[in-house]
Amino acid sequence: MEDPLDRVFAALADPTRRRILGMLLEDDMAVTDVAAPFAMSLAAVSKHLGVLVAAGLIMQERRGRVVWCKLDPDALRPASVWMQGFGQFDPVDLDALETLLAATLAEAPDTDAEAEAP
């Protein structure tokens, strides 16, 4: 069985998935709203969301006919603990991570041309 930590780092390795996490920092979002800013199909965005769900970084909930995505605020804790074990890293400040993600999203061009999730 694959290590959950491997799934977290694999999910974070993709810039589209990092952008999605940044978007979900603000509030819960419907899948269609998550997909709106990306130049890819809804199916491709759904694959990215599936990777994030499998890594435990987000949760999905069906409300009526709409599937909503919600960030799991404690999901990065195991990765943070693992990195701290090396003694080279300061504890991950989730507020600083939120600021970094917001700044990265503000600087990123809105020209994602990915056709499918890896």
C-alpha positions as CSV (number, residue, x, y, z in Angstrom):
1,M,0.0,0.0,0.0
2,E,1.2,3.5,-0.8
3,D,2.4,5.7,2.0
4,P,-0.1,8.6,2.7
5,L,2.8,11.0,2.8
6,D,3.8,10.0,-0.7
7,R,0.2,10.8,-1.9
8,V,0.4,14.3,-0.2
9,F,3.8,15.2,-1.8
10,A,2.7,13.8,-5.2
11,A,-0.5,15.9,-5.0
12,L,1.5,19.0,-4.1
13,A,4.0,18.4,-7.0
14,D,1.5,19.6,-9.6
15,P,1.0,23.4,-10.0
16,T,-2.7,23.0,-11.0
17,R,-3.4,21.2,-7.7
18,R,-1.5,23.8,-5.7
19,R,-3.7,26.5,-7.4
20,I,-6.8,24.6,-6.5
21,L,-5.7,24.3,-2.9
22,G,-5.1,28.1,-2.9
23,M,-8.6,28.7,-4.2
24,L,-10.0,26.5,-1.5
25,L,-8.2,28.5,1.2
26,E,-10.8,31.2,0.7
27,D,-14.0,29.1,1.0
28,D,-15.7,25.8,-0.1
29,M,-16.4,25.7,-3.8
30,A,-18.5,23.7,-6.2
31,V,-16.5,21.6,-8.6
32,T,-17.7,23.7,-11.5
33,D,-16.5,26.9,-9.8
34,V,-13.1,25.2,-9.1
35,A,-12.9,24.3,-12.8
36,A,-13.9,27.8,-14.2
37,P,-10.5,29.5,-14.1
38,F,-8.7,26.6,-15.8
39,A,-8.3,26.1,-19.6
40,M,-9.0,22.4,-19.3
41,S,-12.0,20.1,-19.4
42,L,-14.2,19.5,-16.3
43,A,-13.1,15.9,-16.5
44,A,-9.4,16.9,-16.2
45,V,-10.1,19.2,-13.2
46,S,-12.1,16.3,-11.7
47,K,-9.0,14.1,-12.0
48,H,-6.9,16.7,-10.2
49,L,-9.6,16.9,-7.5
50,G,-9.5,13.1,-7.2
51,V,-5.8,13.2,-6.5
52,L,-6.3,15.8,-3.8
53,V,-9.1,13.7,-2.2
54,A,-7.0,10.6,-2.3
55,A,-4.1,12.5,-0.6
56,G,-6.6,13.7,2.1
57,L,-6.0,17.3,1.3
58,I,-9.6,18.1,0.4
59,M,-13.0,16.6,1.0
60,Q,-15.9,16.4,-1.3
61,E,-19.5,16.5,-0.4
62,R,-22.7,16.2,-2.5
63,R,-25.3,18.8,-1.7
64,G,-28.3,18.1,-3.9
65,R,-26.9,17.9,-7.5
66,V,-23.8,19.9,-6.7
67,V,-20.5,18.5,-5.5
68,W,-18.6,20.8,-3.1
69,C,-14.9,20.8,-2.3
70,K,-13.5,21.8,1.1
71,L,-9.9,22.1,2.2
72,D,-8.9,19.9,5.1
73,P,-7.0,22.4,7.3
74,D,-5.0,19.7,9.1
75,A,-4.0,17.7,6.0
76,L,-0.5,19.1,5.7
77,R,0.4,18.4,9.3
78,P,2.0,14.9,8.5
79,A,4.2,16.5,5.8
80,S,5.2,19.3,8.2
81,V,6.1,16.8,10.9
82,W,8.1,14.7,8.4
83,M,10.1,17.8,7.2
84,Q,10.7,18.8,10.8
85,G,12.3,15.5,11.5
86,F,15.3,16.5,9.4
87,G,16.0,19.5,11.7
88,Q,16.7,21.7,8.7
89,F,13.2,23.1,8.4
90,D,11.3,25.4,10.7
91,P,7.7,24.3,11.6
92,V,5.3,25.0,8.7
93,D,3.3,28.1,9.5
94,L,0.0,27.5,7.8
95,D,-0.8,31.3,7.8
96,A,2.5,31.9,6.0
97,L,1.7,29.1,3.5
98,E,-1.7,30.7,2.9
99,T,0.1,34.1,2.2
100,L,2.6,32.4,-0.1
101,L,-0.2,30.6,-2.0
102,A,-2.2,33.8,-2.4
103,A,0.9,35.7,-3.7
104,T,1.7,32.9,-6.1
105,L,-1.8,32.9,-7.4
106,A,-1.7,36.6,-7.9
107,E,1.5,36.4,-9.9
108,A,0.5,33.3,-12.0
109,P,-0.7,33.9,-15.5
110,D,-4.2,32.6,-16.1
111,T,-3.1,30.5,-19.0
112,D,-3.2,26.9,-17.8
113,A,-3.3,24.8,-21.0
114,E,-3.2,21.4,-19.4
115,A,-5.4,18.9,-21.2
116,E,-5.5,16.2,-18.5
117,A,-4.3,15.6,-15.0
118,P,-1.2,13.3,-14.8
